[in-house]
Amino acid sequence: MPTARPLWLILAVSMCGVFPGAGAAGAPQAKAGASEAGASEARTSEAKTRAKADGSAASQDDDDNDDEDDGDSAPGAPPDSWPTTYVDLETGWSSTPGNTIGLGRNNLRFLTGEKSRGFYMSAPLTIALSDRLTVFAGLDGSGSQTPGDKWSKFTPASWSVGGSAEVIEQSGLMPGVTLSASASRPFEPIALGVFSTTWTGGIDLDLAFDADQTRGLTAGVSYSRTQVSSSFARVGAQLGGYIGGYWSPSKLVNLSAQVGVQYFGGAEAASLLRLKPVTTPYVLVELEHVDDDDNRVFAMNLGLGWSPKPVVQFTISTPLYLAR
């Protein structure tokens, strides 16, 4: 990738990129990421998995306590366990046609000037404070290659912080409701000392069809606003929505799929850049492998978007557990 990039391309990529996330993932050319609110799309299945694991653990603890006498508990004993803590490592590859605004996992948005391939990683430290509250903070980075050029050096792109909270548990046909929020900022200025900060919020719904949460439907919406430290630049709001479902054919395997639409409100930077609003439909499919306690071992995610040419993104998630 050439080291000297056109000013409009650097500005567009830096202002339009959003990670989480959750996810999420990187951009082929440059990625200003933020893990999307826990992140709204990828983290919903993880929250569901943690809820099942915590419920199973709580039931086991109750059985163990029934077998012990009340006098056996030593005063001042350390807690049974620390909160589940892990580095939510995601590694991915993407292929993007030129002059395209694309979308991938965790509400990632990016813009390219040439056809390119990308390699990206994100590693937010995630702590499940309870089965209903999760917080995270981490970094992400990327490298890319355009036709006829060598791969660019992999470099950190941005930092992000955020969290998600299940505010309403499912009751009958009333789905569970999870709120999420995040903030991200690139390490380097967009151009000429101008920085951007992206704020994102999301709402996710989860309606399970059985007590074990092996089948169900999901839906969600997200909203992002990018603030630019210059009165000469403006980035429009970014809105997203999806519907999907999940199914567990066995205790160790989970499948999920989502269909959604992403709207980008355009951007302007004096007379150097003018991007029109664009709407991008996309499809996400994920295969997840979990252990006997429903902790994620790894997951594979394939995303396809159209804006207007196809964008392909493949991501592998391999959590590195520090405590669980």
HELIX and SHEET records of a PDB file:
HELIX    1   1 LEU A    7  CYS A   16  1                                  10    
HELIX    2   2 GLU A   36  GLY A   38  5                                   3    
HELIX    3   3 ALA A   42  ASP A   66  1                                  25    
HELIX    4   4 ASP A   70  ASP A   72  5                                   3    
HELIX    5   5 ARG A  105  ASN A  107  5                                   3    
SHEET    1   A14 LEU A 320  ALA A 323  0                                        
SHEET    2   A14 THR A  84  VAL A  87 -1                                        
SHEET    3   A14 SER A 116  ALA A 128 -1                                        
SHEET    4   A14 GLU A  90  THR A  96 -1                                        
SHEET    5   A14 PRO A 310  SER A 317 -1                                        
SHEET    6   A14 ARG A 296  TRP A 306 -1                                        
SHEET    7   A14 VAL A 278  VAL A 290 -1                                        
SHEET    8   A14 VAL A 253  PHE A 264 -1                                        
SHEET    9   A14 GLN A 238  SER A 250 -1                                        
SHEET   10   A14 ARG A 215  VAL A 228 -1                                        
SHEET   11   A14 SER A 196  ALA A 208 -1                                        
SHEET   12   A14 GLY A 176  PRO A 186 -1                                        
SHEET   13   A14 THR A 155  ILE A 168 -1                                        
SHEET   14   A14 LEU A 133  GLN A 145 -1                                        
SHEET    1   B 2 THR A 100  LEU A 103  0                                        
SHEET    2   B 2 ARG A 109  THR A 112 -1                                        
SHEET    1   C 3 ALA A 233  VAL A 235  0                                        
SHEET    2   C 3 ALA A 267  ALA A 269 -1                                        
SHEET    3   C 3 LEU A 273  LEU A 275 -1                                        
END                                                                             
